[in-house]
């Protein structure tokens, strides 16, 4: 995993959750982990990783991912022991 992705992963695991994580960085992390990321209706994004499909809402107009989504991502990655 590239250093940029490691930094994003560290921000995801930071407590309290950071509100300044760019969605494009999160999406790049998913792809680095081997995920298939696809556009869905509206601003939804389907992420297929670990044999599961998770649907996230791409933030707008701000590019930053909200704290609730970061918390959900942290729990999901933690289940599969993806840690910084």
PDB file as gemmi writes it, atoms N, CA and C in Angstrom:
CRYST1    1.000    1.000    1.000  90.00  90.00  90.00 P 1                      
ATOM      1  N   UNK A   1       0.849  -1.166   0.000  1.00  0.00           N  
ATOM      2  CA  UNK A   1       0.000   0.000   0.000  1.00  0.00           C  
ATOM      3  C   UNK A   1       0.902   1.238   0.000  1.00  0.00           C  
ATOM      4  N   UNK A   2       0.544   2.191  -0.807  1.00  0.00           N  
ATOM      5  CA  UNK A   2       1.332   3.413  -0.908  1.00  0.00           C  
ATOM      6  C   UNK A   2       1.190   4.260   0.357  1.00  0.00           C  
ATOM      7  N   UNK A   3       2.150   5.131   0.554  1.00  0.00           N  
ATOM      8  CA  UNK A   3       2.168   5.987   1.748  1.00  0.00           C  
ATOM      9  C   UNK A   3       0.899   6.834   1.852  1.00  0.00           C  
ATOM     10  N   UNK A   4       0.407   7.320   0.718  1.00  0.00           N  
ATOM     11  CA  UNK A   4      -0.815   8.139   0.721  1.00  0.00           C  
ATOM     12  C   UNK A   4      -1.986   7.344   1.286  1.00  0.00           C  
ATOM     13  N   UNK A   5      -2.085   6.076   0.891  1.00  0.00           N  
ATOM     14  CA  UNK A   5      -3.172   5.236   1.376  1.00  0.00           C  
ATOM     15  C   UNK A   5      -2.994   4.912   2.862  1.00  0.00           C  
ATOM     16  N   UNK A   6      -1.758   4.756   3.303  1.00  0.00           N  
ATOM     17  CA  UNK A   6      -1.491   4.507   4.717  1.00  0.00           C  
ATOM     18  C   UNK A   6      -1.900   5.711   5.560  1.00  0.00           C  
ATOM     19  N   UNK A   7      -1.655   6.912   5.039  1.00  0.00           N  
ATOM     20  CA  UNK A   7      -2.056   8.127   5.759  1.00  0.00           C  
ATOM     21  C   UNK A   7      -3.570   8.225   5.852  1.00  0.00           C  
ATOM     22  N   UNK A   8      -4.253   7.891   4.766  1.00  0.00           N  
ATOM     23  CA  UNK A   8      -5.719   7.918   4.775  1.00  0.00           C  
ATOM     24  C   UNK A   8      -6.252   6.911   5.784  1.00  0.00           C  
ATOM     25  N   UNK A   9      -5.671   5.728   5.813  1.00  0.00           N  
ATOM     26  CA  UNK A   9      -6.088   4.688   6.760  1.00  0.00           C  
ATOM     27  C   UNK A   9      -5.864   5.156   8.196  1.00  0.00           C  
ATOM     28  N   UNK A  10      -4.743   5.806   8.451  1.00  0.00           N  
ATOM     29  CA  UNK A  10      -4.466   6.333   9.792  1.00  0.00           C  
ATOM     30  C   UNK A  10      -5.495   7.391  10.190  1.00  0.00           C  
ATOM     31  N   UNK A  11      -5.891   8.242   9.244  1.00  0.00           N  
ATOM     32  CA  UNK A  11      -6.915   9.251   9.528  1.00  0.00           C  
ATOM     33  C   UNK A  11      -8.265   8.601   9.823  1.00  0.00           C  
ATOM     34  N   UNK A  12      -8.563   7.510   9.129  1.00  0.00           N  
ATOM     35  CA  UNK A  12      -9.836   6.811   9.360  1.00  0.00           C  
ATOM     36  C   UNK A  12      -9.881   6.250  10.778  1.00  0.00           C  
ATOM     37  N   UNK A  13      -8.754   5.773  11.290  1.00  0.00           N  
ATOM     38  CA  UNK A  13      -8.710   5.183  12.623  1.00  0.00           C  
ATOM     39  C   UNK A  13      -8.469   6.202  13.735  1.00  0.00           C  
ATOM     40  N   UNK A  14      -8.260   7.454  13.393  1.00  0.00           N  
ATOM     41  CA  UNK A  14      -8.023   8.498  14.387  1.00  0.00           C  
ATOM     42  C   UNK A  14      -9.291   8.739  15.199  1.00  0.00           C  
ATOM     43  N   UNK A  15      -9.123   8.920  16.520  1.00  0.00           N  
ATOM     44  CA  UNK A  15     -10.249   9.244  17.398  1.00  0.00           C  
ATOM     45  C   UNK A  15     -10.029  10.623  17.971  1.00  0.00           C  
ATOM     46  N   UNK A  16     -10.994  11.494  17.993  1.00  0.00           N  
ATOM     47  CA  UNK A  16     -12.294  11.352  17.345  1.00  0.00           C  
ATOM     48  C   UNK A  16     -12.149  11.393  15.825  1.00  0.00           C  
ATOM     49  N   UNK A  17     -13.178  10.952  15.151  1.00  0.00           N  
ATOM     50  CA  UNK A  17     -13.159  10.858  13.690  1.00  0.00           C  
ATOM     51  C   UNK A  17     -12.892  12.226  13.070  1.00  0.00           C  
ATOM     52  N   UNK A  18     -12.025  12.236  12.084  1.00  0.00           N  
ATOM     53  CA  UNK A  18     -11.690  13.465  11.380  1.00  0.00           C  
ATOM     54  C   UNK A  18     -12.771  13.794  10.355  1.00  0.00           C  
ATOM     55  N   UNK A  19     -13.055  15.080  10.216  1.00  0.00           N  
ATOM     56  CA  UNK A  19     -14.050  15.496   9.223  1.00  0.00           C  
ATOM     57  C   UNK A  19     -13.368  16.103   7.998  1.00  0.00           C  
ATOM     58  N   UNK A  20     -12.055  15.898   7.897  1.00  0.00           N  
ATOM     59  CA  UNK A  20     -11.333  16.506   6.777  1.00  0.00           C  
ATOM     60  C   UNK A  20     -10.725  15.462   5.842  1.00  0.00           C  
ATOM     61  N   UNK A  21     -11.317  14.275   5.788  1.00  0.00           N  
ATOM     62  CA  UNK A  21     -10.819  13.230   4.897  1.00  0.00           C  
ATOM     63  C   UNK A  21     -11.565  13.344   3.571  1.00  0.00           C  
ATOM     64  N   UNK A  22     -10.827  13.546   2.523  1.00  0.00           N  
ATOM     65  CA  UNK A  22     -11.414  13.692   1.197  1.00  0.00           C  
ATOM     66  C   UNK A  22     -11.999  12.354   0.724  1.00  0.00           C  
ATOM     67  N   UNK A  23     -13.191  12.400   0.127  1.00  0.00           N  
ATOM     68  CA  UNK A  23     -13.799  11.177  -0.384  1.00  0.00           C  
ATOM     69  C   UNK A  23     -12.920  10.528  -1.454  1.00  0.00           C  
ATOM     70  N   UNK A  24     -12.259  11.338  -2.265  1.00  0.00           N  
ATOM     71  CA  UNK A  24     -11.403  10.771  -3.311  1.00  0.00           C  
ATOM     72  C   UNK A  24     -10.256   9.968  -2.700  1.00  0.00           C  
ATOM     73  N   UNK A  25      -9.759  10.380  -1.530  1.00  0.00           N  
ATOM     74  CA  UNK A  25      -8.716   9.617  -0.836  1.00  0.00           C  
ATOM     75  C   UNK A  25      -9.258   8.295  -0.303  1.00  0.00           C  
ATOM     76  N   UNK A  26     -10.484   8.318   0.215  1.00  0.00           N  
ATOM     77  CA  UNK A  26     -11.118   7.095   0.717  1.00  0.00           C  
ATOM     78  C   UNK A  26     -11.356   6.125  -0.441  1.00  0.00           C  
ATOM     79  N   UNK A  27     -11.839   6.654  -1.545  1.00  0.00           N  
ATOM     80  CA  UNK A  27     -12.089   5.821  -2.719  1.00  0.00           C  
ATOM     81  C   UNK A  27     -10.784   5.224  -3.256  1.00  0.00           C  
ATOM     82  N   UNK A  28      -9.713   6.005  -3.252  1.00  0.00           N  
ATOM     83  CA  UNK A  28      -8.402   5.507  -3.692  1.00  0.00           C  
ATOM     84  C   UNK A  28      -7.904   4.404  -2.749  1.00  0.00           C  
ATOM     85  N   UNK A  29      -8.152   4.546  -1.451  1.00  0.00           N  
ATOM     86  CA  UNK A  29      -7.783   3.511  -0.488  1.00  0.00           C  
ATOM     87  C   UNK A  29      -8.528   2.218  -0.781  1.00  0.00           C  
ATOM     88  N   UNK A  30      -9.836   2.322  -1.031  1.00  0.00           N  
ATOM     89  CA  UNK A  30     -10.621   1.128  -1.371  1.00  0.00           C  
ATOM     90  C   UNK A  30     -10.031   0.419  -2.589  1.00  0.00           C  
ATOM     91  N   UNK A  31      -9.701   1.192  -3.599  1.00  0.00           N  
ATOM     92  CA  UNK A  31      -9.146   0.604  -4.824  1.00  0.00           C  
ATOM     93  C   UNK A  31      -7.787  -0.035  -4.561  1.00  0.00           C  
ATOM     94  N   UNK A  32      -6.980   0.573  -3.687  1.00  0.00           N  
ATOM     95  CA  UNK A  32      -5.672   0.012  -3.345  1.00  0.00           C  
ATOM     96  C   UNK A  32      -5.825  -1.314  -2.594  1.00  0.00           C  
ATOM     97  N   UNK A  33      -6.934  -1.464  -1.876  1.00  0.00           N  
ATOM     98  CA  UNK A  33      -7.201  -2.705  -1.152  1.00  0.00           C  
ATOM     99  C   UNK A  33      -7.796  -3.774  -2.065  1.00  0.00           C  
ATOM    100  N   UNK A  34      -8.056  -3.417  -3.329  1.00  0.00           N  
ATOM    101  CA  UNK A  34      -8.569  -4.374  -4.303  1.00  0.00           C  
ATOM    102  C   UNK A  34     -10.062  -4.291  -4.533  1.00  0.00           C  
ATOM    103  N   UNK A  35     -10.671  -3.204  -4.105  1.00  0.00           N  
ATOM    104  CA  UNK A  35     -12.115  -3.054  -4.247  1.00  0.00           C  
ATOM    105  C   UNK A  35     -12.511  -2.694  -5.667  1.00  0.00           C  
ATOM    106  N   UNK A  36     -13.733  -3.064  -6.016  1.00  0.00           N  
ATOM    107  CA  UNK A  36     -14.361  -2.629  -7.257  1.00  0.00           C  
ATOM    108  C   UNK A  36     -15.322  -1.515  -6.861  1.00  0.00           C  
ATOM    109  N   UNK A  37     -15.091  -0.315  -7.334  1.00  0.00           N  
ATOM    110  CA  UNK A  37     -15.905   0.847  -6.984  1.00  0.00           C  
ATOM    111  C   UNK A  37     -16.709   1.245  -8.205  1.00  0.00           C  
ATOM    112  N   UNK A  38     -18.041   1.340  -8.037  1.00  0.00           N  
ATOM    113  CA  UNK A  38     -18.880   1.700  -9.180  1.00  0.00           C  
ATOM    114  C   UNK A  38     -19.926   2.735  -8.786  1.00  0.00           C  
ATOM    115  N   UNK A  39     -20.263   3.565  -9.761  1.00  0.00           N  
ATOM    116  CA  UNK A  39     -21.280   4.601  -9.576  1.00  0.00           C  
ATOM    117  C   UNK A  39     -22.663   3.957  -9.520  1.00  0.00           C  
ATOM    118  N   UNK A  40     -23.518   4.495  -8.683  1.00  0.00           N  
ATOM    119  CA  UNK A  40     -24.897   4.048  -8.585  1.00  0.00           C  
ATOM    120  C   UNK A  40     -25.801   5.254  -8.801  1.00  0.00           C  
ATOM    121  N   UNK A  41     -27.068   5.082  -8.559  1.00  0.00           N  
ATOM    122  CA  UNK A  41     -28.027   6.168  -8.751  1.00  0.00           C  
ATOM    123  C   UNK A  41     -27.696   7.353  -7.850  1.00  0.00           C  
ATOM    124  N   UNK A  42     -27.891   8.523  -8.383  1.00  0.00           N  
ATOM    125  CA  UNK A  42     -27.625   9.731  -7.612  1.00  0.00           C  
ATOM    126  C   UNK A  42     -26.149   9.854  -7.297  1.00  0.00           C  
ATOM    127  N   UNK A  43     -25.832  10.090  -6.045  1.00  0.00           N  
ATOM    128  CA  UNK A  43     -24.428  10.223  -5.656  1.00  0.00           C  
ATOM    129  C   UNK A  43     -23.969   9.026  -4.833  1.00  0.00           C  
ATOM    130  N   UNK A  44     -24.618   7.903  -5.044  1.00  0.00           N  
ATOM    131  CA  UNK A  44     -24.235   6.687  -4.325  1.00  0.00           C  
ATOM    132  C   UNK A  44     -23.079   5.993  -5.040  1.00  0.00           C  
ATOM    133  N   UNK A  45     -22.248   5.337  -4.240  1.00  0.00           N  
ATOM    134  CA  UNK A  45     -21.100   4.609  -4.755  1.00  0.00           C  
ATOM    135  C   UNK A  45     -21.122   3.223  -4.126  1.00  0.00           C  
ATOM    136  N   UNK A  46     -21.088   2.189  -4.957  1.00  0.00           N  
ATOM    137  CA  UNK A  46     -21.048   0.818  -4.457  1.00  0.00           C  
ATOM    138  C   UNK A  46     -19.593   0.368  -4.399  1.00  0.00           C  
ATOM    139  N   UNK A  47     -19.212  -0.185  -3.250  1.00  0.00           N  
ATOM    140  CA  UNK A  47     -17.854  -0.670  -3.045  1.00  0.00           C  
ATOM    141  C   UNK A  47     -17.934  -2.168  -2.789  1.00  0.00           C  
ATOM    142  N   UNK A  48     -17.302  -2.956  -3.654  1.00  0.00           N  
ATOM    143  CA  UNK A  48     -17.268  -4.409  -3.486  1.00  0.00           C  
ATOM    144  C   UNK A  48     -15.872  -4.761  -2.984  1.00  0.00           C  
ATOM    145  N   UNK A  49     -15.817  -5.208  -1.730  1.00  0.00           N  
ATOM    146  CA  UNK A  49     -14.552  -5.546  -1.087  1.00  0.00           C  
ATOM    147  C   UNK A  49     -14.813  -6.627  -0.061  1.00  0.00           C  
ATOM    148  N   UNK A  50     -13.917  -7.578   0.064  1.00  0.00           N  
ATOM    149  CA  UNK A  50     -14.053  -8.706   0.998  1.00  0.00           C  
ATOM    150  C   UNK A  50     -15.287  -9.544   0.684  1.00  0.00           C  
ATOM    151  N   UNK A  51     -15.706  -9.563  -0.569  1.00  0.00           N  
ATOM    152  CA  UNK A  51     -16.889 -10.325  -0.953  1.00  0.00           C  
ATOM    153  C   UNK A  51     -18.196  -9.692  -0.515  1.00  0.00           C  
ATOM    154  N   UNK A  52     -18.161  -8.454  -0.079  1.00  0.00           N  
ATOM    155  CA  UNK A  52     -19.351  -7.722   0.372  1.00  0.00           C  
ATOM    156  C   UNK A  52     -19.549  -6.482  -0.492  1.00  0.00           C  
ATOM    157  N   UNK A  53     -20.783  -6.051  -0.570  1.00  0.00           N  
ATOM    158  CA  UNK A  53     -21.091  -4.797  -1.258  1.00  0.00           C  
ATOM    159  C   UNK A  53     -21.566  -3.805  -0.208  1.00  0.00           C  
ATOM    160  N   UNK A  54     -20.905  -2.677  -0.150  1.00  0.00           N  
ATOM    161  CA  UNK A  54     -21.322  -1.592   0.737  1.00  0.00           C  
ATOM    162  C   UNK A  54     -21.598  -0.382  -0.140  1.00  0.00           C  
ATOM    163  N   UNK A  55     -22.658   0.327   0.178  1.00  0.00           N  
ATOM    164  CA  UNK A  55     -23.032   1.509  -0.601  1.00  0.00           C  
ATOM    165  C   UNK A  55     -22.823   2.738   0.271  1.00  0.00           C  
ATOM    166  N   UNK A  56     -22.071   3.683  -0.258  1.00  0.00           N  
ATOM    167  CA  UNK A  56     -21.789   4.929   0.439  1.00  0.00           C  
ATOM    168  C   UNK A  56     -22.313   6.096  -0.380  1.00  0.00           C  
ATOM    169  N   UNK A  57     -22.557   7.196   0.297  1.00  0.00           N  
ATOM    170  CA  UNK A  57     -23.028   8.420  -0.340  1.00  0.00           C  
ATOM    171  C   UNK A  57     -21.830   9.325  -0.575  1.00  0.00           C  
ATOM    172  N   UNK A  58     -21.566   9.639  -1.840  1.00  0.00           N  
ATOM    173  CA  UNK A  58     -20.458  10.551  -2.157  1.00  0.00           C  
ATOM    174  C   UNK A  58     -20.864  11.947  -1.679  1.00  0.00           C  
ATOM    175  N   UNK A  59     -20.029  12.564  -0.841  1.00  0.00           N  
ATOM    176  CA  UNK A  59     -20.397  13.874  -0.285  1.00  0.00           C  
ATOM    177  C   UNK A  59     -20.399  14.970  -1.347  1.00  0.00           C  
ATOM    178  N   UNK A  60     -21.297  15.902  -1.166  1.00  0.00           N  
ATOM    179  CA  UNK A  60     -21.337  17.079  -2.029  1.00  0.00           C  
ATOM    180  C   UNK A  60     -22.085  18.167  -1.293  1.00  0.00           C  
ATOM    181  N   UNK A  61     -21.876  19.413  -1.481  1.00  0.00           N  
ATOM    182  CA  UNK A  61     -20.882  19.996  -2.364  1.00  0.00           C  
ATOM    183  C   UNK A  61     -19.467  19.931  -1.787  1.00  0.00           C  
ATOM    184  N   UNK A  62     -19.344  19.656  -0.499  1.00  0.00           N  
ATOM    185  CA  UNK A  62     -18.011  19.541   0.101  1.00  0.00           C  
ATOM    186  C   UNK A  62     -17.379  18.203  -0.287  1.00  0.00           C  
ATOM    187  N   UNK A  63     -16.089  18.172  -0.547  1.00  0.00           N  
ATOM    188  CA  UNK A  63     -15.438  16.914  -0.924  1.00  0.00           C  
ATOM    189  C   UNK A  63     -15.099  16.026   0.275  1.00  0.00           C  
ATOM    190  N   UNK A  64     -15.328  16.527   1.507  1.00  0.00           N  
ATOM    191  CA  UNK A  64     -14.941  15.788   2.705  1.00  0.00           C  
ATOM    192  C   UNK A  64     -16.008  14.794   3.145  1.00  0.00           C  
ATOM    193  N   UNK A  65     -15.542  13.631   3.577  1.00  0.00           N  
ATOM    194  CA  UNK A  65     -16.423  12.562   4.023  1.00  0.00           C  
ATOM    195  C   UNK A  65     -16.900  12.872   5.440  1.00  0.00           C  
ATOM    196  N   UNK A  66     -18.192  12.655   5.707  1.00  0.00           N  
ATOM    197  CA  UNK A  66     -18.703  12.979   7.037  1.00  0.00           C  
ATOM    198  C   UNK A  66     -18.261  11.945   8.076  1.00  0.00           C  
ATOM    199  N   UNK A  67     -18.346  12.338   9.335  1.00  0.00           N  
ATOM    200  CA  UNK A  67     -17.851  11.508  10.430  1.00  0.00           C  
ATOM    201  C   UNK A  67     -18.587  10.183  10.547  1.00  0.00           C  
ATOM    202  N   UNK A  68     -19.873  10.164  10.244  1.00  0.00           N  
ATOM    203  CA  UNK A  68     -20.651   8.934  10.306  1.00  0.00           C  
ATOM    204  C   UNK A  68     -20.155   7.910   9.300  1.00  0.00           C  
ATOM    205  N   UNK A  69     -19.868   8.357   8.090  1.00  0.00           N  
ATOM    206  CA  UNK A  69     -19.348   7.453   7.065  1.00  0.00           C  
ATOM    207  C   UNK A  69     -17.959   6.950   7.447  1.00  0.00           C  
ATOM    208  N   UNK A  70     -17.136   7.828   8.011  1.00  0.00           N  
ATOM    209  CA  UNK A  70     -15.798   7.420   8.448  1.00  0.00           C  
ATOM    210  C   UNK A  70     -15.905   6.355   9.533  1.00  0.00           C  
ATOM    211  N   UNK A  71     -16.833   6.531  10.446  1.00  0.00           N  
ATOM    212  CA  UNK A  71     -17.034   5.536  11.501  1.00  0.00           C  
ATOM    213  C   UNK A  71     -17.459   4.185  10.918  1.00  0.00           C  
ATOM    214  N   UNK A  72     -18.363   4.215   9.948  1.00  0.00           N  
ATOM    215  CA  UNK A  72     -18.804   2.966   9.304  1.00  0.00           C  
ATOM    216  C   UNK A  72     -17.668   2.294   8.542  1.00  0.00           C  
ATOM    217  N   UNK A  73     -16.863   3.084   7.871  1.00  0.00           N  
ATOM    218  CA  UNK A  73     -15.723   2.544   7.132  1.00  0.00           C  
ATOM    219  C   UNK A  73     -14.727   1.919   8.107  1.00  0.00           C  
ATOM    220  N   UNK A  74     -14.470   2.599   9.238  1.00  0.00           N  
ATOM    221  CA  UNK A  74     -13.544   2.084  10.249  1.00  0.00           C  
ATOM    222  C   UNK A  74     -14.018   0.729  10.770  1.00  0.00           C  
ATOM    223  N   UNK A  75     -15.302   0.611  11.073  1.00  0.00           N  
ATOM    224  CA  UNK A  75     -15.852  -0.655  11.572  1.00  0.00           C  
ATOM    225  C   UNK A  75     -15.731  -1.759  10.520  1.00  0.00           C  
ATOM    226  N   UNK A  76     -16.037  -1.418   9.270  1.00  0.00           N  
ATOM    227  CA  UNK A  76     -15.985  -2.408   8.191  1.00  0.00           C  
ATOM    228  C   UNK A  76     -14.561  -2.909   7.971  1.00  0.00           C  
ATOM    229  N   UNK A  77     -13.607  -1.983   7.902  1.00  0.00           N  
ATOM    230  CA  UNK A  77     -12.220  -2.383   7.697  1.00  0.00           C  
ATOM    231  C   UNK A  77     -11.685  -3.146   8.912  1.00  0.00           C  
ATOM    232  N   UNK A  78     -12.136  -2.756  10.090  1.00  0.00           N  
ATOM    233  CA  UNK A  78     -11.717  -3.437  11.315  1.00  0.00           C  
ATOM    234  C   UNK A  78     -12.162  -4.880  11.373  1.00  0.00           C  
ATOM    235  N   UNK A  79     -13.329  -5.174  10.807  1.00  0.00           N  
ATOM    236  CA  UNK A  79     -13.813  -6.552  10.772  1.00  0.00           C  
ATOM    237  C   UNK A  79     -12.856  -7.470  10.020  1.00  0.00           C  
ATOM    238  N   UNK A  80     -12.160  -6.912   9.049  1.00  0.00           N  
ATOM    239  CA  UNK A  80     -11.244  -7.694   8.215  1.00  0.00           C  
ATOM    240  C   UNK A  80      -9.773  -7.389   8.557  1.00  0.00           C  
ATOM    241  N   UNK A  81      -9.591  -6.794   9.725  1.00  0.00           N  
ATOM    242  CA  UNK A  81      -8.265  -6.523  10.279  1.00  0.00           C  
ATOM    243  C   UNK A  81      -7.373  -5.675   9.370  1.00  0.00           C  
ATOM    244  N   UNK A  82      -7.995  -4.724   8.681  1.00  0.00           N  
ATOM    245  CA  UNK A  82      -7.234  -3.747   7.902  1.00  0.00           C  
ATOM    246  C   UNK A  82      -6.995  -2.577   8.831  1.00  0.00           C  
ATOM    247  N   UNK A  83      -5.772  -2.453   9.304  1.00  0.00           N  
ATOM    248  CA  UNK A  83      -5.440  -1.420  10.262  1.00  0.00           C  
ATOM    249  C   UNK A  83      -4.162  -0.711   9.832  1.00  0.00           C  
ATOM    250  N   UNK A  84      -3.981   0.532  10.333  1.00  0.00           N  
ATOM    251  CA  UNK A  84      -2.755   1.269   9.952  1.00  0.00           C  
ATOM    252  C   UNK A  84      -1.501   0.636  10.545  1.00  0.00           C  
TER     253      UNK A  84                                                      
END                                                                             
